[in-house]
Amino acid sequence: MPITVRPLQPSDHAAWTPLWEAYLSFYDTVLPDEIYDLTWNRFLDEAEPMYALGAFDETSRLVGIVHTIFHRSCWLPDWTCYLQDLYVDDNQRGKGTGEALIEAVASLAREKNASRLYWLTHESNLVARRLYDRVALNAGFIQYRKPL
């Protein structure tokens, strides 16, 4: 089945919301409504270095989302692209949608002259890790968080 990946548009908001909620639920996370609005508006703001892409099936139904942020690095002269969130609808998994979303982010990173594309996942996310191990290199880093 053909998948089309493109930047999300204002008209995609209603279709994006349940996928974003499912992603957050996967990570046992609940966010207040104002964060949904803030995040969505950042994606649409050209001054923000944040982007949201969507994967659409042959019926034009949104079946996957990816969010990415560009930032500077002390180690590289060019931009760095952080793929922050990736979610594919349960019924669409195993059909190449996740890989198509990752490749679309890689294309965007190349277009923006980024030197690196990276992402994190939980060690227990074995299904996603099978894809990630196939399309990227595991850098071996462990993330720590200090509450602020």
Secondary structure, 3 states (H helix, E strand, C coil): CCCEEEECCHHHHHHHHHHHHHHHHHCCCCCCHHHHHHHHHHHHCCCCCEEEEEEECCCCCEEEEEEEEEECCCCCCCEEEEEEEEEECHHHCCCCHHHHHHHHHHHHHHHCCEEEEEECCCCCCHHHHHHHHHHCCCCCCCCCCCCC
